Amino acid sequence: MANRMCSVEWCSNEITDGCGSKGGLPICDTCRGWNYSKKGVSDKQLLERRERWRYWESRMSYLHPKVEKMLEETERKVTSIKRQNK
């Protein structure tokens, strides 16, 4: 039995063999659940949420290299201090 993957981009969840075979989308339960959780939410609210996600994503894209550099410098300092204390 081959593993089938969810067809949503960036999702790495496996799906069952029968999923999507009767005209439904070949997506995992997590991705399918989002479709139900948005019921009762207006289009305006969905667009606002999407904009917040874009903001968070751009912020992380900006901060990630800087945080990695800070962590590397901290690790280097800790290693240096440990050497001195030996």
Secondary structure, DSSP 8 states (H G I E B T S, - for coil): ---EE-SSTT---EE-TTTTTTSS----HHHHHHHHHTTT--HHHHHHHHHHHHHHHHHHHHHHHHHHHHHHHHHHHHHHHHHHH-
